[in-house]
Amino acid sequence: MTTTAPTLTPTTRALAWCLHLLVVGLLALAAGRAVADHRPHAGWVLATAVACGLVYASGPVLPRVSRSRRAAALWLAAVSTLWLVLLALSADGVWVAFPLYFLQLHLLPRRAGLAAVAATAVAAIAGFAAHQGSFNAAMAIGPALGAAVAVAVVWGYQALYRESEQRRRLIEELTATRADLATAQHTAGVLAERERLAREIHDTLAQGLSSIQLLLRAAERALPTAPDNAARYVDQARQAAVDNLAEARRFVAALTPPALEGTTLADALERLCATTSTRHRITARFHLTGEPVPLPTAHEVALLRIAQSALANTVRHAEAATAEVTLSYLGDHVAVDVVDDGRGFDPAHLPVADPQAGGFGLAATRARTQALGGTLSVESAPGHGTALAAQLPLDPTPDTPSHPAPEARP
């Protein structure tokens, strides 16, 4: 049966060396006193002490002793046997019982270790009493007290070691948990950023490219019969490409949309309606209600993107003649409404969002609104047009910096 030795720390290594020195010192003391005092059997005492020291020294060197509990028990039995011989030859051998207590408690199971310690204490007391030729209570105090101290020290150390191991495992689990949490947060951040990028691309680049495509198709249809109209469509497509390029550059640099630079949200929405009316066969009108207040940048960008997406969907799908865009300041809320007179649809049977097919707009608009704590409602019916309303709450003291007045802009 193999044993797994605990990892040696500087403290445990120092304690092990102290135990080794204690055993060697006590054996040398017993042999030295026997030789110095010319006691009977001094030669045998010296030989037994040397043999016991050699057997003891072989334990830490032999790998099998540290790996096999059976080999460790046999080695301990050999050391104990030589100690008993030394005790029978000299009363000074009783002192070697103290380091033997630690070896027995360390190498043997708890019950076997306690039994070995008790047997060693009894042997030490009996051996010392035999050399003295009498027995009294004082003779039992030393070995018994040494055994009690050894048991307390070893068991206390084992309890501390178990507690240390538990803390080590908890620290490892905490470290692993923190690593998993960091990975999960990174993954969530990546997914959130992907969703944000998808919304931004859909509301800017994709809508701009779609507008260019529609203008070029119109130019292609008008080219054979009305070259002037075709040139006008091409010029509008070129301007849309310029605007889209500006959006792309600001998008890459993570700056404010160009439509909001040097102006207010109301002016940006009014220009959006004018541009849409110019480029497409639809009349888009802008309305402003309420008293304008400074808005956080995130709110302005979101409302502009929502209006852009709604108008783009109206142009592409609604076949509408007019569209009304309304920006409303409602005290603690700000809202944008886009209403058209197109063919409408059934909101309960929307197609599954498919970016390849261009069906990402409404889902992106809803996600953008919810990200700022707002609400989005869509009312429509086949043949009765569509009304989209996005409402965002206003914080009385927003942390997000709002746009300054137009004249204060660079």
Order of alpha helices (4+ residues) and beta strands (2+ residues): alpha-alpha-alpha-alpha-alpha-alpha-alpha-alpha-alpha-alpha-beta-alpha-beta-beta-alpha-beta-beta
